[in-house]
Amino acid sequence: MIGAAFLSREALLLSGAVKAPWSRLKGALHAAAVGMLSSLAVGVWSAGHSSYTLNITGTVPTVCYAEFTGTPAGDGEGSFDLGTLAEFCNSAGGYQVWLDTASGLTGTVLVDGARIPLSPTGATLIHSSNRAARNSVHVYLDMPQTRIDKLSVRIVPL
């Protein structure tokens, strides 16, 4: 019966090995296949293995965000408390967080106390990670100007 499971319906009928209608033959073949798999499973469990490995792989989309929480506040003399910056990126290669301002703006951005000079191009790298991560930092901006015309944050997966 096991060898017959690999033959087509026509081959079985022509050989005369099967006289039953096809629907009953399908049921018998299904039962035989289930029985073979069951006996294989019993054989694996009775072999005395104490551990097994199951590998599962998948692909998820890259999701990254960086946003300020709270309301920014300035002191009127060029110091701005931008608030807490929440970062998340699941890129396995890591990510970078950039502060974008108007080009030519001078001053310093403080990220959890670390002083980073503003780039004259307007794009200042304020944080980098070499792995996926969730991070939260406090950001201040200290500059001679008392007005900010352009300020945004962006996150770039690597």
C-alpha positions, 0 to 999 in steps of 0.5 A: 500500500505504501508504494501505491501512494506514489502512483497516479490514479490511472496507473493504479486502475490500469494495473488492476491493483485497485478495484475500489472507487477513487474516493475510497482510495483517496481516504485509504491513502490519506489514512496510510500517510497519517499512519506513517507520519505517526509512526515516524513521530513515535520513533523520534520520541522513543529515540531518547533525545532530550532536546530539540531545536526549532528554527523560525525565520521571518522578515519584519519592516524597518520602523524608526521614529524620533520625536520630542515630547513636551513643549519646548521652552526658551529663556529669551536669551538663546537657550531652549529646552527642547524636551525629551527626545524619544527614539526607536529604530528596529534596524539591525544595522543601527540608526542615526538621529539628526537635528536639522536647523537653518544653515548658518545657525551657530551654537551648541546642542546638549544631549543629556549633557554632552555638548555637540556644536551645531553644523554650519550646514544645518544638519547636526548628528546628535546620536548614533547607534550600531544596533536596533534600540529604544532610547530617550534623551533630554535635549537643550539648544544653546545659541546666540540667536533668540529665535529658531526659524527651522528645527526638526529631528529625523532618524535614519536607519543604517 
